[in-house]
Amino acid sequence: MAAVEIKKGLAGVVVDYTAISKVNPDTNSLLYRGYPVQELAAKCSFEEVAYLLWNGELPTKEELAEFTARERAGRALDPVVKTVIDALPTTAHPMDVCRTAASVLGARHELAEVSTPEANMKKAIDLWAAMPAVVAYDQRRRRADGEAIEPVAPRDDLGYSANFLWMTFGEDPVEEVVKAFNVSMILYAEHSFNASTFTARVVTSTLSDLHSAVTAAIGALKGPLHGGANEAVMHTFEEIGIRTEESLEDAAARAKTWMEQALAQKKKVMGFGHRVYKHGDSRVPTMKAALDKMIAHFGRPEILGLYNGLEQAMDEAKAIKPNLDYPAGPTYHLMGFDTPTFTPLFVASRITGWTAHVMEQLGSNSLIRPLSEYNGVDERHLP
Ligand SMILES: CC(C)(COP(=O)(O)OP(=O)(O)OC[C@H]1O[C@@H](n2cnc3c(N)ncnc32)[C@H](O)[C@@H]1OP(=O)(O)O)[C@@H](O)C(=O)NCCC(=O)NCCS
């Protein structure tokens, strides 16, 4: 029998077309619907980018006004979702809370069993609008440590990013922080056939519904080889030790030593490496610039020291470059998010990309069902 070539992890396999984003590892570039993500991050709101991903074009002024009004109308935490979240233990990971909330929102959606393009667009916008309240409330209830609390009501006068920060912290968000957060939401929004997006497409290919696809995608994103890496980066920083009074140089030296030891022990260090980019992640320079602004804003040079020390040591030892999760983790930390909330922030953003792929998959669907090569025991029979 001819040997079958196994494409472990589907590495290098092209399984379909997509018109949503283009990842080019040779030029380290990423385009959303043709636009470089750096330009979008510099000039657009996350609302404009969400509209672009779903509709293929940036909105006109009128379209944006109607779109943002729809998003603002869907921000409040559904009381049933709140009751379900309250029933979950705070030992559950916040990604489990997101996954459960997406599922509950699906079961309660007025168009639950309708999958027309119009219904799916409505479901996508509704879910995108609803998720910040889930993430924000979950962090607040964990901090309340068992005390019953009410969610912070959304504010109509704030854009998506500013309102997200408002609902999480209950304080007027600072312009500089809002900008950095907006950049992170745009950079996390879409990245072609990554593991969670592919998961969403597999679920959609069975003609299941949009919320099922997103719920499954959240499960895929949770893993540390994928979205969970932004949390893992912070665990690394914490393991090395964050010393707020430390100089940049001292922090960098400690981080370098830590990395050298970790690599000597053949550890995989989260936040580095990428399946597609082998010479650097196209999104990192933009996110790093946002991190630098947060470091300056909050006056935390030791964070930059840890960042530089790990990056340099990894580069010297293995020439492996950071991925988006590497600058995103410490950025969210400085903003005040608890580490387990980082991947849920990624969820809130990536809902746009996932659902754009759900709609694209349905537009020219074919059941996704690969083959496997059997390598178990030979045929045998019961005595
Ligand atoms: C993202 C990732 C899964 C891509 O993996 P991949 O394309 O399958 O590449 P591999 O895991 O086979 O890595 C190739 C080599 O680089 C090494 N490597 C890759 N990422 C590494 C990392 N983060 N730390 C240490 N070594 C790493 C591997 O050990 C392997 O070395 P070897 O050939 O000596 O065995 C991998 O880089 C990784 O696990 N990174 C950490 C998790 C992370 O940050 N994920 C977020 C991605 S956006």
The ligand as a Tripos MOL2 file, in Angstrom:
@<TRIPOS>MOLECULE
LIG
   48    50     1     0     0
SMALL
NO_CHARGES

@<TRIPOS>ATOM
      1 C1          2.2510   28.8710   17.9720 C.3       1 LIG1
      2 C2          2.9350   27.5130   17.8850 C.3       1 LIG1
      3 C3          1.9560   26.4340   18.3820 C.3       1 LIG1
      4 C4          3.3140   27.2350   16.4290 C.3       1 LIG1
      5 O1          3.8090   25.9940   16.4230 O.3       1 LIG1
      6 P1          4.2930   25.1510   15.1440 P.3       1 LIG1
      7 O2          4.1950   25.9060   13.8940 O.co2     1 LIG1
      8 O3          3.6040   23.8590   15.2520 O.co2     1 LIG1
      9 O4          5.8190   25.0420   15.4670 O.3       1 LIG1
     10 P2          6.4420   24.0360   16.4890 P.3       1 LIG1
     11 O5          5.6790   24.0180   17.7770 O.co2     1 LIG1
     12 O6          6.5970   22.7240   15.7900 O.co2     1 LIG1
     13 O7          7.8500   24.7110   16.7270 O.3       1 LIG1
     14 C5          8.9620   24.5870   15.8550 C.3       1 LIG1
     15 C6         10.2230   24.6420   16.7070 C.3       1 LIG1
     16 O8         10.2850   25.8900   17.3860 O.3       1 LIG1
     17 C7         10.2170   25.7070   18.7890 C.3       1 LIG1
     18 N1          9.2810   26.6790   19.3460 N.ar      1 LIG1
     19 C8          8.2040   27.1970   18.7150 C.ar      1 LIG1
     20 N2          7.5790   28.0380   19.5350 N.ar      1 LIG1
     21 C9          8.2910   28.0560   20.6750 C.ar      1 LIG1
     22 C10         8.1310   28.7240   21.8830 C.ar      1 LIG1
     23 N3          7.1000   29.5390   22.0590 N.pl3     1 LIG1
     24 N4          9.0160   28.5170   22.8700 N.ar      1 LIG1
     25 C11        10.0680   27.6700   22.6840 C.ar      1 LIG1
     26 N5         10.2630   26.9970   21.5500 N.ar      1 LIG1
     27 C12         9.3870   27.1930   20.5550 C.ar      1 LIG1
     28 C13         9.6680   24.3120   18.9870 C.3       1 LIG1
     29 O9         10.0670   23.7620   20.2180 O.3       1 LIG1
     30 C14        10.2540   23.6060   17.8070 C.3       1 LIG1
     31 O10        11.5960   23.3300   18.0760 O.3       1 LIG1
     32 P3         12.2600   21.9370   17.6360 P.3       1 LIG1
     33 O11        12.1860   21.9390   16.1430 O.co2     1 LIG1
     34 O12        13.6220   22.0080   18.2000 O.co2     1 LIG1
     35 O13        11.3930   20.8680   18.2520 O.co2     1 LIG1
     36 C15         4.2060   27.4960   18.7630 C.3       1 LIG1
     37 O14         5.1110   28.4680   18.2840 O.3       1 LIG1
     38 C16         3.9000   27.6940   20.2090 C.2       1 LIG1
     39 O15         3.5440   26.7340   20.9110 O.2       1 LIG1
     40 N6          4.0180   28.9580   20.7160 N.am      1 LIG1
     41 C17         3.6650   29.2640   22.0590 C.3       1 LIG1
     42 C18         2.1480   29.4530   22.1860 C.3       1 LIG1
     43 C19         1.6800   30.7850   21.6680 C.2       1 LIG1
     44 O16         2.2640   31.8100   21.9300 O.2       1 LIG1
     45 N7          0.5730   30.7160   20.9350 N.am      1 LIG1
     46 C20        -0.0500   31.9050   20.3540 C.3       1 LIG1
     47 C21         0.0580   31.8430   18.8730 C.3       1 LIG1
     48 S1         -0.5420   33.3210   18.1320 S.3       1 LIG1
@<TRIPOS>BOND
     1     1     2 1
     2     2     3 1
     3     2     4 1
     4     2    36 1
     5     4     5 1
     6     5     6 1
     7     6     7 2
     8     6     8 1
     9     6     9 1
    10     9    10 1
    11    10    11 2
    12    10    12 1
    13    10    13 1
    14    13    14 1
    15    14    15 1
    16    15    16 1
    17    15    30 1
    18    16    17 1
    19    17    18 1
    20    17    28 1
    21    18    19 ar
    22    18    27 ar
    23    19    20 ar
    24    20    21 ar
    25    21    22 ar
    26    21    27 ar
    27    22    23 1
    28    22    24 ar
    29    24    25 ar
    30    25    26 ar
    31    26    27 ar
    32    28    29 1
    33    28    30 1
    34    30    31 1
    35    31    32 1
    36    32    33 2
    37    32    34 1
    38    32    35 1
    39    36    37 1
    40    36    38 1
    41    38    39 2
    42    38    40 1
    43    40    41 1
    44    41    42 1
    45    42    43 1
    46    43    44 2
    47    43    45 1
    48    45    46 1
    49    46    47 1
    50    47    48 1
@<TRIPOS>SUBSTRUCTURE
     1 LIG1         1 GROUP 0 **** ****
